[in-house]
Amino acid sequence: MSYSYQRLNKTKAAQSVLQTGELLHLIFSEFEHQDDLFSCLLINSLWAMTIVRVLWKDPEWKFYESYKKWFRTLKSSNTTFDYAKMVQRLKFCPHPRCGKDKYNVVELKYIANHCINVKHIEFYCLHGTFEPLHVAMFLKILPGLVSFKTEAIWQHALDSTLMPIAEGFCPKLTSLEIPGNGDTDKCAWILQRIGEHCPRINRLKTRWEIKGLKMAQIIVRSFPNVEELTCRSVNYDGLRILLSGCRKLKYFDFTFATELNDEMVVSIAHIFPQLETFNLKIFGKNNFPQFMSSWSQNQTKLRELHLSFGEGLSDESFIPITQNCTSLEAITLWWCSGFTDASFEALACNRNVALKKLQFYHVKDLRDDGLMAIADNCPKLQELHLVHCENLTQNSLVKVARDCKNLVTVKAEFCSRRYNWQMTAAFLFTLANRNRGTLEVLKFHDRNTCITDMESYDKYRFDGYLFERLAKRCPKLKILELHTYHQETSPTLLFRALLKFKNLESLTIYPGEDARRQHLEKLQTHRRLKDVVFYLGNTEDMKAYYQEFSRKNRGCIAAQFWPGNFITMGSHQVQAM
């Protein structure tokens, strides 16, 4: 067999893959950007049909104009494809520049009657945007619905909304997210009926308080297959019933009732099922060392732990978790002020290589030693949030940027006057030299930027050249939010550097005092950039240009202009916000 013949056969095999609809659908579903899909639309008819199916499967409406354009296409009679039957997910929510009356009843009725293959639907019923009647209209004609989510908080409205599900119109439902407070007599009856008619439900998310046996028993009897359960607060009796009955639980999110103490909950620690995600809120100053020690011994499959408002929790509650939960990958701490560096060092040493995600919010006792231990021992860390952890300094931030080379998401926010823009510069400078190109989201918010008359900071020069280096080192960066001062005085150099972030989709930046309309016009040429916030600075000329341009061109970048200026501290002035 000749070499040319073998090569021809290989070429035909590769081409046959690209002509198979099922495989093409899998390939195109992995595309991150719609404009990349658009560039492939005209290859041939099979590619066009497959891409259209992918685009219409889960439509996104970031603005009211995009929703109206989608609806006009859906309603058009002269189309190549039957778009309505392709839609599988609908998400109705208020959009920028969209008032509460923009979704009119006629449009909703048309969508409900024609998009009959929808499997997932979300309604954010904020400020009276949607009436229960409108939502129920969808539920009655979607027998294949798999998941339903709403943000209706008023329980009476929620009862009316859920009636079609309780009457058996959605038998295939597996996921139900319903807020409310469960304070009506009808609520328990509806929940029972939903369980009878929707036996496949394995995800139940509510905001109900389980104060006794009744509601807990209804959940256990009506939803025997539940794997993910979210509720508000649970007392001792309710917790005992839920844990004994919901043995398939993998995700549990709730709040300890205020009357619970360590002696009470340690008696039921052993009946917790093996969870994968545990989200616990603790209001008050109670400490739970015995419970945490006993509970964690059976949680070898736990991957994510969220502890919130645990002001009374101490090292003796947290350290056993780091020792016993051997599969732990993600930790979130909200307002947990009792942990010292010993807890964070134990976390770093015991769970080192496995840790991928750390979120610390208002953890006031997190200091440099604890964060440095994490940087030393957690090389696979991908996501780090540090919000109002005010005892950290530049030393630990730089060490994280230097040693955690696989970071994908970084969010930092500080309000203490100990923090300043030079610390951000030091972090970005190190990141631009050490990151392995994995970074996709970078957010820094400095609420107390201080500028002196004789500012000299050349070690980590925060200018256009640093932005260019960061763009080169982190080509995957999609979100760049810098609510802080920088040293670049030339808007031409600044905007030229910003254009080198090829995959940037969202940007927040201080534009300087000399930015003009031609600079924003240049930024409009960015292929992927969709949302821009100009943070302080002299933006009047750019704002006038944007208002004029956006009236004529609906496809422009969505820009916001935050007024204010940075003022030097040498003249005893403060920053104007």
FENQUI-V628869 format. One record per residue. N is the residue number from 1. PHI is phi in degrees with one decimal (999 if undefined). Layout:
<<N	PHI> <N	PHI>>
//
This chain:
<<1	999> <2	-72.0> <3	-63.7> <4	-64.5> <5	-68.3> <6	-61.8> <7	-66.0> <8	-63.6> <9	-64.4> <10	-64.1> <11	-63.9> <12	-64.6> <13	-64.4> <14	-64.4> <15	-66.2> <16	-64.8> <17	-62.1> <18	-78.4> <19	-116.4> <20	-102.9> <21	-57.9> <22	-64.1> <23	-69.1> <24	-62.3> <25	-63.3> <26	-65.2> <27	-66.8> <28	-68.9> <29	-68.1> <30	-87.8> <31	-66.9> <32	-87.0> <33	-118.6> <34	-66.0> <35	-66.1> <36	-68.0> <37	-66.3> <38	-59.8> <39	-68.8> <40	-101.9> <41	-62.1> <42	-98.0> <43	-64.4> <44	-161.6> <45	-66.2> <46	-65.7> <47	-61.8> <48	-60.4> <49	-63.6> <50	-67.1> <51	-67.3> <52	-61.6> <53	-61.4> <54	-65.9> <55	-67.6> <56	-88.9> <57	-63.6> <58	-139.3> <59	-66.4> <60	-115.6> <61	-121.3> <62	-80.4> <63	-137.4> <64	-61.8> <65	-62.0> <66	-68.9> <67	-64.6> <68	-63.7> <69	-66.2> <70	-61.5> <71	-67.9> <72	-62.2> <73	-66.4> <74	-60.5> <75	-83.5> <76	-63.9> <77	-89.2> <78	-102.5> <79	-126.9> <80	-73.8> <81	-116.5> <82	-89.1> <83	-61.4> <84	-57.8> <85	-76.4> <86	-83.7> <87	-72.0> <88	-119.4> <89	-138.5> <90	-127.6> <91	-131.5> <92	-99.2> <93	-153.6> <94	-62.6> <95	-119.3> <96	-55.5> <97	62.9> <98	-125.5> <99	-75.6> <100	-70.4> <101	-97.6> <102	-73.4> <103	-84.0> <104	-86.8> <105	-64.2> <106	-61.5> <107	-64.7> <108	-62.0> <109	-64.2> <110	-63.9> <111	-62.6> <112	-63.3> <113	-80.5> <114	-110.0> <115	-88.9> <116	-87.1> <117	-102.5> <118	-65.4> <119	-111.2> <120	-132.8> <121	-142.2> <122	-131.0> <123	-124.4> <124	-99.1> <125	-81.5> <126	-100.9> <127	55.2> <128	73.4> <129	-61.4> <130	-125.6> <131	-85.9> <132	-53.8> <133	-61.1> <134	-68.6> <135	-68.6> <136	-61.2> <137	-58.3> <138	-68.6> <139	-64.2> <140	-75.1> <141	-119.5> <142	-123.9> <143	-67.6> <144	-92.5> <145	-61.1> <146	-105.5> <147	-137.6> <148	-135.5> <149	-139.5> <150	-143.0> <151	-108.4> <152	-64.7> <153	-96.6> <154	-70.6> <155	-62.8> <156	-63.4> <157	-66.2> <158	-65.7> <159	-58.7> <160	-65.1> <161	-65.5> <162	-84.5> <163	-55.8> <164	-58.8> <165	-68.1> <166	-64.8> <167	-88.8> <168	94.0> <169	-80.4> <170	-128.1> <171	-70.2> <172	-94.0> <173	-62.1> <174	-119.5> <175	-133.3> <176	-135.4> <177	-116.9> <178	-136.3> <179	-72.1> <180	69.0> <181	-126.4> <182	64.7> <183	-99.8> <184	-106.6> <185	-65.6> <186	-74.8> <187	-59.5> <188	-63.3> <189	-64.7> <190	-62.2> <191	-62.9> <192	-62.0> <193	-65.8> <194	-61.9> <195	-60.8> <196	-66.8> <197	-90.8> <198	-126.4> <199	-69.9> <200	-86.8> <201	-60.7> <202	-122.7> <203	-134.5> <204	-129.3> <205	-123.8> <206	-136.4> <207	-122.4> <208	-78.8> <209	-92.6> <210	-100.7> <211	-93.1> <212	-158.4> <213	-77.8> <214	-59.3> <215	-65.6> <216	-62.8> <217	-66.2> <218	-63.6> <219	-63.1> <220	-64.7> <221	-76.6> <222	-85.2> <223	-128.8> <224	-68.9> <225	-101.4> <226	-64.7> <227	-112.5> <228	-124.8> <229	-133.0> <230	-126.2> <231	-144.0> <232	-85.9> <233	-106.6> <234	-129.9> <235	-88.9> <236	-62.6> <237	-64.3> <238	-64.3> <239	-65.8> <240	-63.7> <241	-68.2> <242	-61.8> <243	-68.4> <244	-73.9> <245	-94.2> <246	-95.4> <247	-81.2> <248	-93.4> <249	-58.6> <250	-119.8> <251	-130.6> <252	-135.8> <253	-129.6> <254	-160.3> <255	-120.6> <256	-62.4> <257	-60.1> <258	-62.0> <259	-80.4> <260	-73.6> <261	-133.0> <262	-62.2> <263	-66.2> <264	-72.7> <265	-78.2> <266	-66.6> <267	-72.6> <268	-115.3> <269	-60.3> <270	-74.0> <271	-95.4> <272	-62.2> <273	-69.1> <274	-72.4> <275	-95.1> <276	-104.7> <277	-136.9> <278	-131.0> <279	-119.2> <280	-120.2> <281	-109.9> <282	-130.3> <283	-93.4> <284	117.7> <285	-112.5> <286	-72.9> <287	-106.9> <288	-130.4> <289	-66.4> <290	-67.8> <291	-62.2> <292	-61.1> <293	-67.3> <294	-70.8> <295	-63.7> <296	-68.0> <297	-64.7> <298	-102.7> <299	-106.6> <300	-74.5> <301	-99.2> <302	-65.1> <303	-109.3> <304	-129.8> <305	-130.4> <306	-121.2> <307	-120.5> <308	-127.4> <309	59.2> <310	-88.5> <311	-65.7> <312	-90.2> <313	-67.6> <314	-126.2> <315	-57.8> <316	-68.3> <317	-87.8> <318	-90.5> <319	-60.2> <320	-59.2> <321	-64.1> <322	-66.4> <323	-84.4> <324	-98.4> <325	-85.7> <326	-74.4> <327	-104.3> <328	-63.4> <329	-120.0> <330	-139.3> <331	-129.9> <332	-126.1> <333	-123.1> <334	-118.0> <335	50.5> <336	-103.1> <337	-100.1> <338	-99.2> <339	-87.6> <340	-100.6> <341	-60.1> <342	-60.6> <343	-66.5> <344	-73.0> <345	-68.9> <346	-65.5> <347	-60.8> <348	-66.2> <349	-78.6> <350	-83.9> <351	-117.9> <352	-40.7> <353	-63.7> <354	-77.8> <355	-66.6> <356	-121.6> <357	-142.2> <358	-131.8> <359	-128.6> <360	-119.4> <361	-120.0> <362	55.5> <363	-93.9> <364	-70.6> <365	-95.6> <366	-76.1> <367	-120.3> <368	-58.2> <369	-60.5> <370	-66.7> <371	-69.5> <372	-65.9> <373	-62.3> <374	-64.7> <375	-62.3> <376	-70.5> <377	-112.5> <378	-121.2> <379	-69.7> <380	-96.2> <381	-59.9> <382	-112.4> <383	-134.0> <384	-138.4> <385	-118.1> <386	-128.6> <387	-117.9> <388	55.7> <389	-96.6> <390	-78.0> <391	-93.3> <392	-81.0> <393	-123.9> <394	-60.5> <395	-59.7> <396	-73.0> <397	-64.4> <398	-64.5> <399	-65.9> <400	-61.3> <401	-64.0> <402	-80.0> <403	-99.7> <404	-93.9> <405	-84.3> <406	-107.7> <407	-61.8> <408	-107.3> <409	-132.2> <410	-132.5> <411	-132.7> <412	-135.8> <413	-143.9> <414	-136.6> <415	-125.8> <416	-70.2> <417	-72.5> <418	-69.5> <419	-92.9> <420	-145.5> <421	-64.2> <422	-64.4> <423	-67.8> <424	-62.2> <425	-59.6> <426	-63.6> <427	-63.9> <428	-65.5> <429	-60.8> <430	-67.4> <431	-61.4> <432	-68.5> <433	-107.0> <434	-118.6> <435	-64.5> <436	-91.1> <437	83.9> <438	-92.4> <439	-64.4> <440	-122.9> <441	-132.0> <442	-135.6> <443	-130.2> <444	-128.1> <445	-127.2> <446	-110.1> <447	-84.3> <448	-133.5> <449	-67.9> <450	-116.1> <451	-123.2> <452	-101.1> <453	-61.2> <454	-111.7> <455	-72.2> <456	-137.0> <457	-145.8> <458	-99.8> <459	-63.9> <460	-120.8> <461	-66.5> <462	-96.8> <463	-139.1> <464	-60.5> <465	-64.6> <466	-65.0> <467	-61.4> <468	-64.3> <469	-64.7> <470	-65.9> <471	-64.2> <472	-72.9> <473	-76.6> <474	-121.7> <475	-70.0> <476	-89.0> <477	-59.4> <478	-108.1> <479	-125.0> <480	-127.6> <481	-122.5> <482	-125.0> <483	-88.4> <484	-161.6> <485	-81.7> <486	-139.8> <487	-96.8> <488	-74.2> <489	-94.4> <490	-96.7> <491	-64.2> <492	-62.9> <493	-68.5> <494	-64.5> <495	-70.6> <496	-65.0> <497	-68.2> <498	-64.2> <499	-67.6> <500	-83.1> <501	-82.4> <502	-65.9> <503	-105.6> <504	-67.5> <505	-114.9> <506	-138.3> <507	-137.9> <508	-126.2> <509	-153.1> <510	-80.9> <511	-80.5> <512	90.2> <513	-94.1> <514	-117.1> <515	-70.0> <516	-130.5> <517	-60.4> <518	-64.5> <519	-74.7> <520	-66.6> <521	-61.0> <522	-66.6> <523	-65.9> <524	-62.7> <525	-79.3> <526	-62.0> <527	-68.9> <528	-112.5> <529	-63.9> <530	-122.1> <531	-129.8> <532	-134.2> <533	-120.8> <534	-95.4> <535	-94.3> <536	62.2> <537	84.7> <538	-88.5> <539	-118.4> <540	-61.0> <541	-66.3> <542	-65.1> <543	-65.3> <544	-63.8> <545	-63.8> <546	-64.4> <547	-62.5> <548	-68.6> <549	-70.6> <550	-68.4> <551	-69.3> <552	-95.9> <553	-130.4> <554	-77.5> <555	-92.3> <556	-79.5> <557	-62.8> <558	-84.9> <559	-116.1> <560	-124.3> <561	-126.6> <562	-92.9> <563	-73.8> <564	134.4> <565	-144.5> <566	-85.5> <567	-123.6> <568	-65.0> <569	-88.2> <570	-64.8> <571	-95.7> <572	61.0> <573	-110.0> <574	-119.1> <575	-65.2> <576	-90.4> <577	-114.4>>
//
